[in-house]
C-alpha cells in the first residue's frame, strides 16, 4: 500500500499527546511543538501504523464477513442460515445489502465499511434471515428481531441516510 501524504501540525499548547486522523487521502498528525525532528518522524510512523490497523479492523474482508455471518447464524438463528458466499460490493447505492436465496449469496454495500460492527451485524442478520424467509413478512421480522440491536441499527441507518440525503428504503427494509 502506498504511503499516504502526511501533514504534521505542531502546537505549542500540546504538551504530551500525539494524535492523527485522515483528511481525505491525507493523514494529519498533531504533535507538541517541542518534539525533535527525529521524534516527529518516529511519531508519524507510529500514528500511520495505528490508523491503518484501526481502518483494517473497521473494514473487514470478505472472509471476515463470512465468519461473522456464520457466527451470527449460530448465535441468533440456530445455525439455520448458511450462506455460500458473503462479500462487499460497490454497486449498491440504494440498498445496504442483498441476498439471493437460490445461490445462497449475500452482498453488503461497501458504504457500510467503517460503520460500527453492530450495524454491519444487523445488515448481515437481515440478509441471513432472507436465506430461509424471502419476504418481509411477520415471520421474517421475528427472525431479524432476535438480534438485540436490530432497532438501534435500523435507527442508525435511517439517520445516516437522512444525513446523506438518501431516501430510506420503504418499510424500514435493508434490501
C-alpha positions in Angstrom: 0.0 0.0 0.0 1.4 3.4 -0.9 2.3 5.7 1.9 -0.3 8.5 2.3 0.5 12.2 2.1 1.3 13.4 5.7 0.7 16.8 7.2 2.4 17.4 10.6 0.9 20.2 12.7 2.9 21.4 15.7 1.2 23.0 18.6 2.8 25.0 21.5 -0.3 24.2 23.6 0.1 20.5 23.1 2.5 19.1 25.7 2.5 15.3 25.7 -0.2 13.9 23.4 0.1 12.9 19.8 -2.9 12.2 17.6 -3.7 11.6 14.0 -6.7 11.4 11.7 -7.5 11.1 8.0 -8.5 14.1 6.0 -9.4 12.7 2.6 -6.3 11.0 1.2 -4.0 12.8 3.7 -3.0 11.9 7.2 -2.8 14.8 9.7 -0.6 14.2 12.7 -0.8 16.6 15.6 2.3 16.8 17.8 3.8 19.0 20.5 6.0 21.8 19.1 8.8 20.7 21.5 9.4 17.4 19.7 12.7 17.0 17.7 12.6 16.1 14.0 13.6 12.6 14.9 10.8 12.2 17.4 8.4 13.7 14.9 9.4 11.1 12.3 9.0 8.3 14.8 5.6 9.5 15.8 4.5 9.9 12.2 5.3 6.2 11.5 3.6 5.1 14.7 0.5 7.1 14.0 0.2 5.9 10.4 0.5 2.3 11.6 -2.2 2.9 14.2 -4.6 4.4 11.7 -4.1 1.6 9.2 -4.6 -1.0 11.9 -7.8 0.7 13.0 -9.0 1.0 9.4 -8.4 -2.7 8.8 -10.4 -3.5 11.9 -13.3 -1.3 10.7 -13.3 -2.7 7.1 -13.4 -6.4 7.4 -12.5 -8.6 4.5 -15.0 -10.9 2.6 -13.6 -13.8 4.7 -14.2 -11.9 7.9 -17.8 -11.2 6.7 -18.3 -15.0 6.1 -17.0 -15.8 9.6 -19.2 -13.1 11.1 -22.3 -14.3 9.2 -21.7 -17.9 10.4 -21.3 -16.8 14.0 -24.5 -14.7 13.8 -26.4 -17.5 12.3 -25.2 -19.9 15.1 -25.9 -17.4 17.8 -29.3 -16.0 16.8 -30.8 -18.3 14.1 -29.8 -21.7 15.5 -27.4 -22.2 12.6 -30.3 -22.3 10.1 -28.8 -19.7 7.7 -25.7 -20.9 6.0 -24.6 -18.7 3.1 -22.2 -20.0 0.4 -20.7 -16.5 0.0 -20.7 -13.2 1.7 -18.9 -10.2 0.1 -18.6 -6.5 -0.2 -19.9 -4.8 -3.4 -19.6 -1.3 -4.7 -22.7 -1.3 -6.9 -25.4 -0.9 -4.2 -26.3 2.8 -3.9 -29.9 2.4 -2.5 -29.6 -0.8 -0.5 -27.4 -1.8 2.4 -27.4 -5.4 1.4 -28.9 -8.1 -0.8 -29.4 -11.8 -0.8 -30.0 -14.4 -3.4 -31.5 -17.4 -1.7 -31.1 -19.6 -4.8 -27.3 -19.5 -4.7 -27.1 -18.6 -1.0 -25.1 -15.5 -1.7 -25.1 -12.3 0.4 -23.7 -9.0 -0.7 -23.2 -6.0 1.5 -22.8 -2.4 0.3 -19.3 -1.1 0.7 -21.0 2.0 2.2 -21.2 0.0 5.4 -17.5 -0.2 5.7 -16.4 1.9 8.6 -19.8 1.8 10.3 -20.0 0.2 13.8 -19.8 -3.6 13.9 -23.3 -3.9 15.4 -24.7 -2.1 12.3 -22.9 -4.4 9.9 -24.1 -7.3 12.0 -27.7 -6.1 11.7 -27.5 -6.0 7.9 -25.9 -9.5 7.9 -28.8 -10.7 10.2 -31.3 -9.2 7.8 -29.8 -10.9 4.8 -29.3 -14.2 6.7 -33.0 -14.3 7.5 -33.7 -14.0 3.8 -31.9 -17.3 3.2 -35.0 -19.1 4.6 -37.7 -16.4 4.5 -37.6 -14.4 1.3 -40.4 -11.9 2.0 -40.6 -9.2 4.7 -43.4 -10.8 6.5 -44.1 -11.1 10.2 -42.1 -14.3 10.5 -39.1 -12.7 8.7 -39.1 -9.8 11.2 -39.4 -12.2 14.1 -36.1 -13.8 13.0 -34.4 -10.4 12.4 -35.6 -9.1 15.8 -33.6 -11.9 17.5 -30.6 -9.6 17.0 -30.6 -7.5 20.2 -29.5 -4.3 18.5 -31.9 -4.5 15.5 -34.0 -1.5 16.3 -31.0 0.6 17.2 -29.2 -0.3 13.9 -32.4 0.5 11.9 -32.3 3.9 13.6 -28.6 4.4 12.8 -29.1 3.5 9.2 -32.1 5.8 8.9 -30.2 8.6 10.4 -27.2 8.0 8.2 -29.5 8.0 5.1 -31.1 11.2 6.2 -27.8 12.9 6.8 -26.6 11.8 3.4 -29.9 12.9 1.9 -30.7 9.4 0.7 -34.2 8.1 0.6 -34.6 5.3 3.1 -35.9 2.0 1.7 -39.7 1.6 2.2 -41.0 -0.1 5.3 -37.5 0.1 7.0 -36.2 -2.6 4.7 -32.4 -3.2 4.5 -32.7 -4.5 1.0 
